[in-house]
Amino acid sequence: MSTRTDDLDRADALRAEIDRTGYYPEVVADCVASAVAGEKVSSFFLHHEPTFDRDEVRRHLSVLVLTPTRLILAHTDEHAGDDLLPEPYTSTSTEAVRIDSVNSVVVTRMITNPTKGSSKPAEVVMTIGWGGVNRVDLEPAGCSDPNCDADHGYTGVLTPDDFSLRVSAAADGHDSVARLLSFAESLSARTHNR
């Protein structure tokens, strides 16, 4: 009898992966566990990314967790001390989205030298939409008359853009690209079965 991925609890594997990053593992694991709230972990993906802030390197960790009922996103950033908190600190935000609220899972694969046949993606971008955030791109509208100086208002595009993540083989490794594709497949399959 085969075991469905949904039947496995991958919470221990998630914790091991959080520990492996070495990025405040106790803080990250505590926040993620709180958001998961005892549900089984069906699938997960971690993305550890450094950012440059003037002459300092700051780190950011995104943790995506798929449970039987929810998609959980956790983001942890580190900060230098400031007026309110004089010592360095982390901030972690978590968002839990009901799986039936996910409207779209868009996966874009970039394949180099496609004429040579099938190969591993060099880069993957996954965008998940559930209607929480929309991006509006506006530009002045016009007409085809080159001499027209009338105000035609604006035209634009409304794009759902709740969460987007880019992973590249050059920066993150082929294994990371494959893990993101696997997570996207699990999430996409779950939205299909509604």
C-alpha positions as a Markdown table, in Angstrom:
| # | Residue | x | y | z |
|---|---|---|---|---|
| 1 | Met | 0.0 | 0.0 | 0.0 |
| 2 | Ser | 1.4 | 3.4 | -0.9 |
| 3 | Thr | 1.5 | 6.2 | 1.5 |
| 4 | Arg | 0.2 | 9.6 | 0.3 |
| 5 | Thr | 2.4 | 12.6 | 1.1 |
| 6 | Asp | -0.5 | 14.2 | 2.9 |
| 7 | Asp | -0.6 | 11.2 | 5.4 |
| 8 | Leu | 3.0 | 11.8 | 6.5 |
| 9 | Asp | 3.9 | 14.3 | 9.1 |
| 10 | Arg | 7.1 | 16.0 | 8.0 |
| 11 | Ala | 7.4 | 18.2 | 11.2 |
| 12 | Asp | 10.7 | 16.6 | 12.2 |
| 13 | Ala | 12.2 | 17.1 | 8.8 |
| 14 | Leu | 11.0 | 20.8 | 8.8 |
| 15 | Arg | 12.7 | 21.3 | 12.2 |
| 16 | Ala | 15.9 | 19.7 | 11.0 |
| 17 | Glu | 15.9 | 22.0 | 7.9 |
| 18 | Ile | 15.4 | 25.0 | 10.1 |
| 19 | Asp | 18.3 | 23.9 | 12.3 |
| 20 | Arg | 20.4 | 23.3 | 9.2 |
| 21 | Thr | 20.1 | 26.9 | 8.1 |
| 22 | Gly | 21.6 | 28.1 | 11.4 |
| 23 | Tyr | 19.5 | 31.3 | 11.2 |
| 24 | Tyr | 18.1 | 31.7 | 14.7 |
| 25 | Pro | 16.7 | 28.2 | 14.7 |
| 26 | Glu | 15.0 | 28.4 | 18.1 |
| 27 | Val | 13.2 | 31.6 | 17.2 |
| 28 | Val | 12.2 | 30.5 | 13.7 |
| 29 | Ala | 11.1 | 27.0 | 14.8 |
| 30 | Asp | 9.0 | 28.4 | 17.7 |
| 31 | Cys | 7.2 | 30.9 | 15.5 |
| 32 | Val | 6.6 | 28.3 | 12.7 |
| 33 | Ala | 5.3 | 25.7 | 15.3 |
| 34 | Ser | 3.0 | 28.3 | 16.7 |
| 35 | Ala | 1.5 | 29.0 | 13.3 |
| 36 | Val | 1.2 | 25.3 | 12.4 |
| 37 | Ala | -0.7 | 24.9 | 15.6 |
| 38 | Gly | -0.3 | 21.1 | 15.9 |
| 39 | Glu | -1.4 | 20.2 | 12.3 |
| 40 | Lys | 0.6 | 17.7 | 10.2 |
| 41 | Val | 3.3 | 19.2 | 8.0 |
| 42 | Ser | 2.6 | 17.8 | 4.5 |
| 43 | Ser | 5.2 | 19.8 | 2.6 |
| 44 | Phe | 7.6 | 22.7 | 3.3 |
| 45 | Phe | 10.2 | 24.9 | 1.6 |
| 46 | Leu | 12.8 | 27.2 | 3.2 |
| 47 | His | 14.5 | 30.1 | 1.5 |
| 48 | His | 17.4 | 31.8 | 3.3 |
| 49 | Glu | 18.4 | 35.0 | 1.6 |
| 50 | Pro | 21.0 | 37.7 | 2.5 |
| 51 | Thr | 20.2 | 41.3 | 1.7 |
| 52 | Phe | 22.6 | 44.2 | 1.7 |
| 53 | Asp | 21.8 | 47.3 | 3.8 |
| 54 | Arg | 24.4 | 49.9 | 3.1 |
| 55 | Asp | 27.6 | 48.3 | 4.5 |
| 56 | Glu | 25.9 | 45.5 | 6.4 |
| 57 | Val | 24.6 | 42.2 | 5.4 |
| 58 | Arg | 21.1 | 41.3 | 6.8 |
| 59 | Arg | 19.6 | 37.9 | 6.5 |
| 60 | His | 16.0 | 36.9 | 5.7 |
| 61 | Leu | 14.4 | 33.5 | 6.0 |
| 62 | Ser | 11.1 | 32.5 | 4.4 |
| 63 | Val | 9.4 | 29.3 | 5.5 |
| 64 | Leu | 6.5 | 28.0 | 3.6 |
| 65 | Val | 4.5 | 25.1 | 5.2 |
| 66 | Leu | 1.6 | 23.2 | 3.7 |
| 67 | Thr | -0.7 | 21.5 | 6.2 |
| 68 | Pro | -3.9 | 19.5 | 5.4 |
| 69 | Thr | -5.9 | 22.7 | 5.7 |
| 70 | Arg | -3.6 | 25.7 | 5.4 |
| 71 | Leu | -0.7 | 27.3 | 3.7 |
| 72 | Ile | 1.6 | 29.0 | 6.3 |
| 73 | Leu | 4.1 | 31.6 | 5.4 |
| 74 | Ala | 6.7 | 32.8 | 7.9 |
| 75 | His | 9.3 | 35.5 | 7.4 |
| 76 | Thr | 12.1 | 36.3 | 9.8 |
| 77 | Asp | 14.4 | 39.3 | 9.5 |
| 78 | Glu | 17.2 | 40.5 | 11.7 |
| 79 | His | 17.6 | 44.1 | 12.7 |
| 80 | Ala | 20.3 | 46.2 | 14.3 |
| 81 | Gly | 19.2 | 47.9 | 17.5 |
| 82 | Asp | 17.2 | 51.1 | 17.3 |
| 83 | Asp | 15.7 | 53.7 | 19.6 |
| 84 | Leu | 12.9 | 51.4 | 20.9 |
| 85 | Leu | 15.0 | 48.2 | 21.0 |
| 86 | Pro | 18.6 | 49.1 | 21.6 |
| 87 | Glu | 19.9 | 45.5 | 21.2 |
| 88 | Pro | 19.9 | 43.6 | 17.9 |
| 89 | Tyr | 16.6 | 41.7 | 17.4 |
| 90 | Thr | 14.6 | 39.6 | 15.0 |
| 91 | Ser | 11.1 | 40.1 | 13.7 |
| 92 | Thr | 9.0 | 37.2 | 12.5 |
| 93 | Ser | 5.6 | 37.5 | 10.8 |
| 94 | Thr | 3.4 | 34.5 | 10.0 |
| 95 | Glu | 0.4 | 34.3 | 7.9 |
| 96 | Ala | -2.0 | 31.3 | 7.7 |
| 97 | Val | -4.1 | 31.0 | 4.6 |
| 98 | Arg | -6.9 | 28.5 | 4.3 |
| 99 | Ile | -6.0 | 26.2 | 1.5 |
| 100 | Asp | -9.5 | 26.7 | -0.1 |
| 101 | Ser | -8.7 | 30.4 | -0.3 |
| 102 | Val | -5.7 | 29.9 | -2.6 |
| 103 | Asn | -6.8 | 31.0 | -6.1 |
| 104 | Ser | -3.7 | 30.5 | -8.1 |
| 105 | Val | -0.3 | 28.9 | -8.0 |
| 106 | Val | 1.8 | 30.3 | -10.9 |
| 107 | Val | 5.1 | 28.6 | -11.6 |
| 108 | Thr | 7.6 | 30.0 | -14.1 |
| 109 | Arg | 10.6 | 27.9 | -15.1 |
| 110 | Met | 13.6 | 29.3 | -16.9 |
| 111 | Ile | 15.4 | 26.6 | -19.0 |
| 112 | Thr | 18.7 | 27.4 | -20.6 |
| 113 | Asn | 19.5 | 26.0 | -24.1 |
| 114 | Pro | 16.0 | 24.6 | -24.7 |
| 115 | Thr | 17.0 | 23.3 | -28.1 |
| 116 | Lys | 19.2 | 20.7 | -26.5 |
| 117 | Gly | 16.2 | 19.0 | -25.0 |
| 118 | Ser | 15.0 | 18.6 | -21.4 |
| 119 | Ser | 17.2 | 20.0 | -18.7 |
| 120 | Lys | 17.0 | 21.2 | -15.2 |
| 121 | Pro | 15.5 | 24.7 | -14.7 |
| 122 | Ala | 18.1 | 27.4 | -14.1 |
| 123 | Glu | 15.5 | 29.4 | -12.2 |
| 124 | Val | 12.0 | 29.1 | -10.9 |
| 125 | Val | 9.5 | 31.8 | -9.8 |
| 126 | Met | 6.5 | 30.7 | -7.8 |
| 127 | Thr | 3.6 | 33.2 | -7.2 |
| 128 | Ile | 0.7 | 32.3 | -5.0 |
| 129 | Gly | -2.5 | 34.3 | -5.0 |
| 130 | Trp | -5.4 | 34.2 | -2.5 |
| 131 | Gly | -6.8 | 37.7 | -2.9 |
| 132 | Gly | -5.2 | 39.3 | 0.0 |
| 133 | Val | -2.9 | 41.6 | -2.0 |
| 134 | Asn | -3.4 | 43.0 | -5.5 |
| 135 | Arg | -0.9 | 45.1 | -7.4 |
| 136 | Val | -2.2 | 47.9 | -9.7 |
| 137 | Asp | 0.0 | 49.1 | -12.6 |
| 138 | Leu | -1.4 | 52.3 | -14.1 |
| 139 | Glu | -0.4 | 54.4 | -17.0 |
| 140 | Pro | -2.0 | 57.3 | -18.9 |
| 141 | Ala | -4.5 | 56.2 | -21.5 |
| 142 | Gly | -4.3 | 57.5 | -25.0 |
| 143 | Cys | -5.8 | 57.3 | -28.4 |
| 144 | Ser | -4.5 | 56.7 | -31.9 |
| 145 | Asp | -4.8 | 60.3 | -32.9 |
| 146 | Pro | -1.2 | 61.8 | -32.7 |
| 147 | Asn | -2.6 | 65.4 | -32.5 |
| 148 | Cys | -5.1 | 64.6 | -29.7 |
| 149 | Asp | -4.4 | 66.4 | -26.4 |
| 150 | Ala | -7.5 | 65.2 | -24.5 |
| 151 | Asp | -7.2 | 63.6 | -21.1 |
| 152 | His | -8.2 | 59.9 | -21.7 |
| 153 | Gly | -7.8 | 59.0 | -18.0 |
| 154 | Tyr | -5.7 | 56.0 | -17.0 |
| 155 | Thr | -5.5 | 52.3 | -18.0 |
| 156 | Gly | -4.0 | 49.6 | -16.0 |
| 157 | Val | -3.7 | 46.0 | -14.9 |
| 158 | Leu | -4.8 | 44.6 | -11.5 |
| 159 | Thr | -2.6 | 41.6 | -10.7 |
| 160 | Pro | -3.0 | 39.3 | -7.7 |
| 161 | Asp | 0.4 | 39.3 | -6.0 |
| 162 | Asp | 0.1 | 37.8 | -2.5 |
| 163 | Phe | 3.4 | 36.0 | -2.4 |
| 164 | Ser | 6.2 | 35.5 | -4.9 |
| 165 | Leu | 9.5 | 33.6 | -4.5 |
| 166 | Arg | 12.4 | 33.4 | -6.9 |
| 167 | Val | 15.0 | 30.6 | -6.6 |
| 168 | Ser | 17.9 | 30.2 | -9.0 |
| 169 | Ala | 20.4 | 27.4 | -9.4 |
| 170 | Ala | 23.3 | 29.8 | -9.6 |
| 171 | Ala | 22.5 | 31.4 | -6.2 |
| 172 | Asp | 20.6 | 28.6 | -4.3 |
| 173 | Gly | 21.7 | 25.4 | -6.1 |
| 174 | His | 19.8 | 22.9 | -8.3 |
| 175 | Asp | 18.5 | 21.1 | -5.2 |
| 176 | Ser | 16.8 | 24.2 | -3.9 |
| 177 | Val | 15.2 | 24.7 | -7.3 |
| 178 | Ala | 13.9 | 21.1 | -7.3 |
| 179 | Arg | 12.6 | 21.5 | -3.7 |
| 180 | Leu | 10.6 | 24.6 | -4.7 |
| 181 | Leu | 9.2 | 22.8 | -7.7 |
| 182 | Ser | 8.1 | 19.9 | -5.5 |
| 183 | Phe | 6.5 | 22.3 | -3.0 |
| 184 | Ala | 4.7 | 24.1 | -5.8 |
| 185 | Glu | 3.4 | 20.7 | -7.1 |
| 186 | Ser | 2.1 | 19.8 | -3.7 |
| 187 | Leu | 0.3 | 23.1 | -3.3 |
| 188 | Ser | -1.0 | 23.1 | -6.8 |
| 189 | Ala | -2.4 | 19.5 | -6.4 |
| 190 | Arg | -4.1 | 20.6 | -3.2 |
| 191 | Thr | -5.9 | 23.5 | -4.9 |
| 192 | His | -6.9 | 21.1 | -7.7 |
| 193 | Asn | -8.8 | 18.8 | -5.3 |
| 194 | Arg | -11.3 | 21.3 | -4.1 |
